[in-house]
């Protein structure tokens, strides 16, 4: 239980840092880096749209035919990319702070 709480705290901090990095990239104007970040989230977003049923997406978003909605795909890709960056940062924080 202790390990789960430590990892959850590190993941939360990693997600906050990932969002701050995204805001910094937008502020500096490095949109090519943001596009590359979005490219890493596209496979997971496509997979989630294919695997999860259409009823789930329509009840969650209110959008009919969510698998073909480009705005939803883009938002899911951004969330997946930020989640991946947050997870990598969380693993680094775990290694840094909770070495055995």
Buried (B, 14 or more C-beta within 10 A) or exposed (E): EEEEEBBEBBBEBBBEBBEEBBEEBEEEEEEEBBEEBBEEBBEBBBEBBEEEEEEEBEEEBEEEEBBEBEEBBBBBBBBBBBBBBBBEBBBEBBEEEEEE
